[in-house]
């Protein structure tokens, strides 16, 4: 599990991927298009799709996934209760390791909430 802030983590990932974007632009553009298509609202709304992505990120122990998808969930107005219930499914499917990564997901979600401008 990561130890730095999730904002720093996602910024570092984006920075480190710049060289891959330069050397493999078609790959990166295609991956971006895949993400947009997969997360576009349809029969399942965008927030639910991001909750699914967070659960998969937790179950696969991906700190970067947790960081990016919690940022999206805050933007989409997810509640902490929705995140908690999603993490319950991730723990059900992924066992103890997913429980440990759920703590990271909660921390990331709260970090993103704290960075939101006050209304």
ABEGO torsion letter per residue (X at the ends): XBABBAAAAAAAAAAAAAAAAAABAAAAAAAAAAAAAAABBBABBAAAAAAAAAAAAAAAGBAAAAAAAAAAAAAAGBBAAAAAAAAAAAAAAAEAAAAAAAAAAAAAAAAAAAABBBX
